């Protein structure tokens, strides 16, 4: 398998993991859309969310909360967007499930979704 995230888990590719648990880790996005833009990545390879086991749902939610609080406490924003690109048509580039946490500030000009 030639998955960059799996290589990070195995230590074959270096990654600055700023938060890590038994089943997840968080890194900064290499092409950030906002200051502090981070990725939450399961340590086990799941291509997309339909493969992700329900038993990790509570742990994932706790990890999302920990990462987002860390980003906000570090001054990257006062709010955040949580995004998952699930499948190629939805913009998923690395075919290993991951979640984007985009810290946001009022008036930052970032357009994730247009307001109706």
N, C-alpha and C positions, 0 to 999 in steps of 0.2 A: 504494500500500500504506500502511496506517495502523498500522504496527507500531512500538511505542514503542522497542524495542531497535534496530531498523533506523535509527530517527531518532537514537538515541544514536550509532550508528556514523557516520552522516553529519554529526554535529555540529548537527543541527537541534534536539535536546533536550540540555541539559547533563547530564552524568553524571560523578560523581567516580570515575574508574577508578583503583583503587589498585594493580592489576597489569594489565599489558597485553602481549600478544605479537602476532605477525603475524596470527593467526587468532582470538584470544580476548581477552576482557577480563573483569575482575572488578569488581563494585560491591557495596555494601552493599544489602541488601533494604530497601525502604521500609516494610515491615510485618514487622519481624524477630520470629522465634519464639524466638531466643536472642540474647544479646549477640554482636555480630560476624557474625550471619547474613548470608551473602554469596551472590551469584549469579555463576556462570561462564556467559558468553554467547558463542557463536560470532559472529564478525563477519558471516558470511554467513547469510542467512535459510534455516533449515530448520525446517519446522513441527514435526517430531518426530524421534525417534531413528532411525526406519526410513529417513529421507531423508539422514541424516548419513553422509558418505563415510568408508569404512574407512581411507583414507589419512591421516586426521587423528587416528586413535585413539591413537597413541603420543604425539603432541603434546598431545592433550587430557589424557591421563593425567599427563604431566609438569606440565601447567598446574594440574591438580587438586592435585598434590603441593605445588607452589609456593604456591598459595593457602592450602591447609590449614596448611602449615608457618608461613606468615606470620601466620595467625590465632592459632595456638597460641603462637608466639613473642611475639606481642603481648599475651598473657595472657587471651585470650577464652575459653580452655578448655584441657583437656589431651587431649581426644579430639574426634571430629567425626562427624556423620552426613552422608552424601552422598546426595541425593535427586533424582530426576528424576520430575516429574509428566508422564507421556507420554499426552496426549490429554485431552479434556474430562472423560470419565468418571473419570479418574485425578486430577482436580483441576487440570489445566493451565489457567491463566487467560490468560496471554499466549501466543499460538500461534506462538512462536518458541522453538525448543529452548533450554533453559537448565537448569543444574544448581544445586541449592541445597547450600551447605556450611553446616551448623549446628554451630558450636563447642559442645562440651559439657563440663560439669563434674559431678563426682560429686555426686549429690543435688540437681541443678538442678530436678527436678520436671517436666521436659519429657517428654511421652509421644509418642514417634514411633511406636513399635510396643510393644504390651503384651507383657510377658514371659509365656510360657505357664505 
